[in-house]
Amino acid sequence: MNRDFDEMPNETLIKGLSELAEKMDPDTGVAELKVRIPPEVWHKVDSMKSIRVHIDFIVEKPTYGVRFIHNVDKNKVWKNYSHVYSWKHSNYESRAWFPCFDSPSKLCLWRLSITCDLNLTAVCSGNLQDVSINDSLTQKTYLYLMNSPTPACNIGFAVGNLDLYVHPEMNELSCFCLKNYLPDLKCTMEHLNRVFEFYEELLSLRYPHSSFKMVFVHDLPLDSVSYSTLALVDASFLFNEKVIDQQAVTREMIAVCVAQQFYGCFVVQGNWQERWFAEGLALYLSKMYVQRTFGQNEYMYQISKLLDEVIDYEKKHGGIVLLPRDESNEDRVSDSNSPFFNNPVHADILMKKAVLIFRLLEFKITKELFYQVLNKLLSVAMLASKEALKPSAWMNMCLTFDSFTRCVSNVCGMDLGTFFDQWVHQGGHAEFSVSYVFNRKRNVLELQITQNLNRPGLVKYLGPISVSVQELDGHFTHSLQIDDVISNHDIQCHSKARRHRKRKIPIWTGDEIDMDLSAMDSESPVLWILVDPRLNTIRKVNIDQPDYSWHYQLRYERIIVAQLDALKGLPKMRTVHTQAALSEIIESSQCYYRVRCAACFALASMSSANTAVCNPHAVLVQLFRKLFCSQNYPTLAKPNNFTNFQLYYLKKALLLAISQLKTVHDTISTDVLQFVYHLSYYNTNSGNRYSDDAYRATIIKAIGNMVQPFAVLNSDALEFSIRHFVDQFAQHDAYKARHLLMKLFKEIIISLALDAKFPSYRDEITVAALHALAEFQYWKLIDCDNRLWLSYLDFNRPPIVRRAAFEAFLRILIRENDSALFGQLIQLMANQEDSSFRRFVAVKLLKCLTFDEVSFPTLPNELCPTTDYVSLLLPLMYPFGQSSDLNLISCLVHFLVISRKPKTLSGIGLIVVGAVIQIKYSNYINFLGDTFLSTPILLIIVGCILSVLGFFGCCGAIRENYCMTMTDNVKILLRKTGEMAGRNVGLDQRPKGGRLESSLNARPNFSELDVQFRMSWKVKFGIVCIVFRDDLKRSVISDRGQCLTVGIVLERGQSRPCLLLKLNQHITTTTRTRTVEKEDAVDFLFHSKLAPQSVHSNATWWCSIILVVSWHVLVYFTCCGHLRAFVIKGNK
């Protein structure tokens, strides 16, 4: 199997998987269970009578679809907490636990009975009809009826020792939770009735069912799962009155679950290709609830974040097409229209873009007409659901794109074909570059809008766009028509340029604000401009305007999107005025807290600038002490008081921003380390009515942020580094910083131990501590045993802790590039009992492989799937029939296929790099050795070889024949021979010990060197004494009078140009306790003036290296040619 997988081209693998996926698709009519109707009942079919088929089945040890929870405690198994529930990720997975027509378009009426122990409670889709107890009084049976046509994918259940809570204001709402969680359940479900009231008012229609049940279960693979009249939510989303951060998150999730009861469970999707329609409408309705509950600013903030995520994804992977017209042009392995090849990362972005599309449609046809469309879809579905004896009418309950467009046309009477072609059938987004000049003579604003089309995911936009101009006399909005890539517009100004003074300026809200206009241009009445401030287009806007315009926009604009745009542009203007504007926003209690928090990070991003111009270190620390520290003792923080939620979020944002402060050397200041240590050590929550778990986790996260810049100071090669050289004062500061960081490390260990004894809410402190410890190990500050990470991956750990441990461990593995340990981690995933954890691992690996995980480096080639990994991963996929976990299958398919794509070197790239070094950095040629065989010349030569071999490799692949196959075998034999010959020749021709000793004892003549080279070496390096044993004579280099040491031992990974010299002797450094064993490579830095007869000038030695490299490259590209030939042959 392994050999076949290696030789199989990607096209062949994808083709085989596609054929298998089509056979398993229930919509194509090829089912897993075939029932033959006997001839004696054929007459009933002819008379249009129904036929009842009774199927007896038993599900033993289900791996998907049904989840049994036996142990929810870390150490004990409590029978009262054992429960079972069904779950799904897509709409094609109900087949995992009962035979059915597993398609969302196959609607049925259901009668469900569940038998369980007497002390258990069964909750199921439908309305409860009866509960009966058997004669022995040991079991009871629950009977549920689903009178509304519902597909099998929307049938779910939960059985366990559950507590019931009936909402006091709406008796139709029943909530269930595990034992001892009832107080948290009452607090969480307090606003559930208001969600239903909001949707019924918005859609002008009542809830289509007579009951609704929400069950909180343990370790749900997803955050929530919605069925008809039933919603399952993970128990970790329960909160009490002491928790702050989780309240908004849980309430928004509940809003999504209720919205899915209207669109997704009652009105279902017609097919998989249009899955985004129903789910996108549910997400859109939940955003409307956010707008009503949390305000317009929070709504616009979330929409702007969705827009940024969609644009960032399309920049990397191209445009996202919601409903492609021609499916043949789509990449099958990234096909979002198939449940078997649906990239989960892509699917998540697809739903977010669907929300944006519905917002555009709402803006296009007005909000009132759009809600009429939603009401009509529900009204038609509700009438069809009452036709129990006419299954043909049930198709009106399936939402398709065609039915939606017809409904829109009937309601608004508009032809929206162009709109749907632009945003639904075509992917991508627009990018505008805006610049303007004020013409004083004409009193006109000359505006130019340029569209960029030079990157993937960008499309040409033609249509209207809104431009708002804030002038001295008020706020004016203009609608401009974009009809070309470059469009020029003249906007007539309503204000005259006059002598500026402090005056009241009216803004769009109607308020008049006092502004100091002394900083603006006296010739222009324009304060700032906004392009598409309401986000009515999927676009990215880059505005070129003066710095004072950004300052005014940030201070006085009331549109949160405009303020966020100003915060993105201001950090580039590192001035005192920018620092003052950001500080004013942070302190302003009238500003929205999201903007204040973003201003903290914007000010922190200016910390690496010249501190003589601005000093963010002092400003941020001073702001924190002013707001949250004692007036008499500014270094001592006040006891926690979180009654003001805005100050609570601002306090956490300030702390994280302070942890990101850097000096001009990209290092962390000892004052910041001391400040964070005091916050952690003296933190007290006495007298605070709210929990401080999230705040303590923020402190630990801040400690982890400070590890990365400190790693530079802690490097062992610091005293030998030219770039990071520091004097004695800085060395003392570095030792102080190291001491403080070790104290912070102890704080993390103490917090981790205390959280194990007294768990925090959702184990927030443990999660933050694991990530912080990973940063310490990632930057080589501690040496942590891998068994620690594996212990936190144990099945008895809470799911959120296991996932955090895997993320931290994966980051360390990528840094260490340990393929053996990575294989053990893959095996652990394959043997994991928790299928949700397997899916999490697969998604995380896929993100690292496709550059979608910002906080993680990409997987190196050594960690990409090999034949050993394939033998572990393929059984998890095998082969769609036994495992219905389509999300896991899709992740593994993408992971295996993408990682198997050949990663070739670019010969042209090497030629360009070598030419740039040779031309632009010729002054540093002394560092690179001999002028003929120097580094840039070698790069150009190797680049030419790679380009030529790559060209002939492709040509040979096209004309592959028997002769090429035999030639390849000969080349492999010659390669091994050439390697051995080249190595032997190079070793035999090396200079002897005497020549090396004389070269090392030579003194540099600085008078003969150029000025730039001489200034680069005028650094007081420490003296390193080297002793050569055995065959070489004992020679100690110890010249304290010179400011340059000839033999300098450099650490691994130094970026300085060095000559790699292999010595077959034992080398011991006397100043540093380090022994280099035999055949180890020791780096020496030589200069051609110092050792004119040294090793690097030996032509034979260089020829041997070039010979070995050439053979490797030649065989590599020949193999690439064979791979291409196999692909072409397979296609034929």
Secondary structure, DSSP 8 states (H G I E B T S, - for coil): -HHHHHHS-HHHHHHHHHHHHHHT-GGGT--SS-----GGGHHHHHTT------------S-SSSEEEE---SSS---GGG-EEEE--SSSS-GGGTS-S--STT-EEEEEEEEEEETT-EEEESSEEEEEEE-TTSSEEEEEEEEEEEEEGGG--EEEESEEEEE-TT-TTEEEEEETT-HHHHHHHGGGHHHHHHHHHHHHTS--SSS-EEEEEESS-SSSEEEETTEEEEEGGG---TT--HHHHHHHHHHHHHHHHHHBTTTBEESSGGGHHHHHHHHHHHHHHHHHHHH-HHHHHHHHHHHHHHHHHHHHHH----SS-S-GGGS-GGG-TTSTTS--HHHHHHHHHHHHHHHHHHHHHH-HHHHHHHHHHHHHHHHHHHT-TT-GGGGGGGEE-HHHHHHHHHHHH----HHHHHHHTSS--BEEEEEEEEEETTTTEEEEEEEE--SSTTB----EEEEEEEEETTEEEEEEEEE-SSEEEEEEE-SS------SEEEE-TTS-EEEE-GGGS-TT--EEEEEESTT--SSEEEEEE--HHHHHHHHHH---HHHHHHHHHHGGGS-SHHHHHHHHHHHH-TTS-HHHHHHHHHHHHTTTTS-TTT--HHHHHHHHHHHHHB-SS-TTSB-----SSHHHHHHHHHHHHHHHT---TTS---HHHHHHHHHHHHT---TT-SS--HHHHHHHHHHHHHTHHHHHHHT-TTGGG-STT---HHHHHHHHHHHHHHHHHHHHHHHHHHHHHHS--GGGHHHHHHHHHHHHHHHTTSS---HHHHHHHTSTTS-HHHHHHHHHHHHHHHHHHT-HHHHHHHHHHHHH-S-HHHHHHHHHHHHHHHTT--TTS----GGGS--HHHHHHHHHHHTTTTT---HHHHHHHHHHHHHHTS-----HHHHHHHHHHHHHHTGGGGGGG--SSS-HHHHHHHHHHHHHHHHHHHHHHHHT--HHHHHHHHHHHHHHHHHHHHHHHHHHHTS--HHHHHHHHT----GGGS-HHHHHHH-S------EEE-TTS-------TT-S--SS----TT--S--EEEE-SS-EEETTTTEEE-TT-EEEE---TTT-TTSGGG-HHHHHHHHHHHHHHHHHHHHHHHHHHHHHHHHH-
